[in-house]
């Protein structure tokens, strides 16, 4: 049986928070460079060049890649034979949020988390959103998606008719991206959650965003939708061109015979995610 201490979790989450804010994943940078090589619009090419320079400066200087350091969304993959020593903290959430708060201070991250009603700032970017997923034996992994709200605010969820099928799903995805326009700082990444229930579809769409660059059973369909999105001529920065979206991923889950929940979660070009294993 594996045992993980609260101090180890706090230290590693703190490091993960800082690293995720400063270093864009390699698959994200590669996607931007690939689009730059294919882009035909001079204005869009210039915009993509500026993005890549922004990424380089942030990593070299140890700076956040974007001023909106985001709301932290954690996925914890947790094996049944793993024991977590939470120390004086009430539960695992308390431990993770302590790591988030320390990382935010260490990384000099903008405090962006407020009470939803009185808008009072929590002062430390905590609490984060924490989802626990059953894992295999001995497995304990924490994944972080730092989600900026310029893009989050353009995301959408709809309970489609079960007869809508693929055509209805595609139509909703394209409608959401088209309606977002330049607001989510394109080129964007698109996560799509299909099935489950109202809340499950939204979680699936977030998980899809964490799987950019991975092998996908839906790759042909994803590529077809991505091509349609890039034909919209929204383009990098909203200046037109070929690069409205850099990638799109789909996650599915069985649903009820009477429903078809679909969530479309959009992430900006500064798509920040990472993980740590214990």
N, C-alpha and C positions, 0 to 999 in steps of 0.2 A: 504493500500500500504506500502510495506517495503522499508525503505531507509537505505543504507549502506554508511558509510563515508570512504573517502580515507585513513584516519589515521588507522581505524580499519582493512582495507584490508592490508595495508602495514605491520602492526604489525603481523597479522595472517600469511601472506605469508612469512614474515621473519622467524617466528617460524617454519613454515612448511618446509622451505628450510633447516634449521638446523637439525630438527628432522629427515627428510627423509635421510639426508646424514649420520646420526649416527645410526639409529635404523631400522633394517631390519623388515618388516612386519611379524607378527606371522605366517601367512600361508606359507611364504617363508622358515622360519626357520624350521617349522614342516615338510615341504616337504624334506628338506635336511636331517633332523633326520630320517625320514621314509626311505629314500634311504640308509642311513648308515646302518640301521637295516637289509636291504635286500641285501646289496652289498657283492659279493663273492670274489672280487679282493682285496688282501691285500694292494696293492699300492693305489687303489682307496679309500679304507676305510680310510687309513691314510690321504689322501688328504681331504676327507669330514670332518674328525675330525679336521684338521687344519682350514678349513673354519668355522666350528662352534666355534672354539676357537677365531678366528678373529672377528666373530660377537659378542661374549661375551665381549671381550676386548674393542671393539669400543663403545658398549653401556655403559659399566661400566665406561670407562674413558672419555666419551664425545668426541670421536674422529670419524672422517669420516671412514666409513667401507672400503672405497677404495680410493686410491690416485686420481683416475679419478672420480671426483665428478659429472661429466656428463654435458650434455646440458639439461637444464630444459624445459620440455614440459608440458604446462598447458592446462587442459580442464576446461572451466568455464561453469557450468550449470546455466542458467540465466532465471528466470521467467519474463514474460512480464510485470508484475505489480511491479517489483523491480526497484527502482531508485538508481543509484550510484552517490554520490557526489564526483567528481574527484578533487575538490579544484583547485589548480593552475596547475595540471597535464592536458595535452591535452585530454587524454582519459583513458579508463580502462587499456589499455596496459601499459601506462606510470606508472600508480599506481602499477600494478603487478610487473613491472620491477624494480621499486624502492624497493619493498619488497624483490625481488630477490637479488638485489645488497646489501641491508643491511644484509640480512641473510647470504650471502656469506662472508661478512666481519666479522660478529659475529661468524660464524662457522669456520673461518680460512680456507675456502675452496680454493682449487687451482683454479686460474683463467684460464679457459680453452676455452674461447670464443674469436674468432679472426675474422677479416675481411676475406672473402673467397679468395680475390685476393692478397692483399699485406700482409696478415697474421698478421696484427697489432692487438695486444691483446686489448680488450675493457677495461680490468682491473677490472671488477666487475662481470663477468659471465652473464651480461645482454647484449643484450636482450634475453629473452626466447622465445620459440615457443608457441603461444597462440591460442587456438581454442575455439570459443564460441558456445555452444550448447543450443538450446531452452529448457527451463525447465518448470516445472509446476508452478502454482500460488504460490508466496511467496518463491520460491526456488532460492537460490544463494549458489553455492558450487564451490570451486576451488580444482581441483585434480592436483597433480604434479607427473610426471614421470621423475626421474633423470636418463638420458640415457647416459651411458658410451659408448665411441666410439670404443672400442675394439670389442664389439658385434655389434654396429650399422653398422660398416664397412662390416660386413659379411651378412647383410640383403639384400633382393632382391625383385624386382617387375617384373612381366612379364604379358604381354597381351596375354593370352592364346586364342586359337581358342574356340569358343562357343561349339564346339563338343568335347572338351577335357574331360568334365565331371569330376566326382569324381576321376577317375583314373589319369587323367592329373593333377589335383590339387595336389593329394597326391604325384605324381612323382616329381612335382616341389618343394614341401615342403621338401621331402627327399633329393633331389639334393642340395638344399640350405644348409641344415644342414650338409650333408656329405662334401660339398665343404668348409664349415666353419671350420670343423675339430676342432682343439684345440684352434684356435685363439680367439673365444669369451669367453674363460675361462669357459668351461663346468664344472658341469652340468648347462645347460641353460634353459631358459624359452622361449617359442616360441609363438608369436602372429601372427595370420593369418587373413588377411582381404580379403574377397572375394566379388566382385561385385562393383557396382557404376561405377566410372570412374577411370582414372589413379591415380589422387590424392586422391580420396575417399578411394580406397583400402588401400593406405598407412596409412591414418588416422585411418581406421578401425583396421589395424594390431597393431597400437599403443594403441588404446582403448582396444583391446583384452588383451594386456599385463597388463592393469590396472584391469583386472577382474579375475585374478588368484584366485582360491578358491571359486568363486561364482558358483551358480547353472547355468548350461548351457543347452540349448535345443539341442546342438550338442555333448553332452558328450560322447555318444557311439562312434561316429566317431572320436572325439578328442582322446579318449583312444586307439582306434585302431591304429591311426597314431603314437601316443606316444610310443606304444609298438614296432612299426617298427623302430622308431628312436633309442630306447634303445637297439635294436638288432644290431646296427651298430658297437658296440665295440669301439667307440671313448672314452667314459668313462670320469670320473672326471679328470680334468686337462689334458685330452688327453692321459692318461696312460692305457686306456682300462678299461673294466668292464661294469657294468649294468646301470650306471647312466650317460647317455649322456644328457638327458633332464629330468627336474623335472615336467614340466607341459606344456601343449599346449592348447591354447584357440582360437576359431574361431568366428569372427564377420562377418555377411553378410549384403548385401544391394542390392536391385534390380538393374539390369544393362540393357544395351542395347541388343537387339536381336543379334547384330553382334559381341558382345565382351564378354570376361570373364577375367577381371583384377584380379590378385591375388598378394598380397604382403605378404612376410614373414619377420617379424621383430624379430630378436633374441636379447635376453637380457641375460647377464651373471648371474652367481649364486648370485651376489650382486644386486639383483633385488629390486630397491628402488622406492617405490611409496607411496603416502599418500594423504589425502584430509582434507579440513576444510570446515565446514558449517557455514553460517551466519544467 
